[in-house]
Amino acid sequence: MNTISLQIPEEFLFSVKIPRKSLETELKKELAIQLYREGLTTFANAHRLAGISKIEFHFLLGERKIPRQYSIEDYEKDIFNLQKWKESK
């Protein structure tokens, strides 16, 4: 997988209240949360960027009171797929 490096001034990092040893991990989580909140990425991509499981990302969104982006169309697709799955049994 290709990656992109981001240049962040060290002066800024000194003012961030994140321990140095967990800086990269926490910044990835923050970026993932913000991209998801703004609708710029999917839930699946956001949890992968954050480097945590789906369940952990659900909890993280809940702690921040960020609603899941789950439309009526998504719900209807899920119901349809569930019915197809039940019929195949």
TACORPE-V267746 format. One line per field, one symbol per residue. ss: DSSP state (A for helix, B for strand, O for the rest). A space follows every 10 residues. Layout:
ss = ???
//
This chain:
ss = OOOOOOOOOA AAAAAOOOOA AAAAAAAAAA AAAAAAAOOO OOAAAAAAAA OOOAAAAAAA AAAOOOOOOO OAAAAAAAAA AAAAAAAOO
//
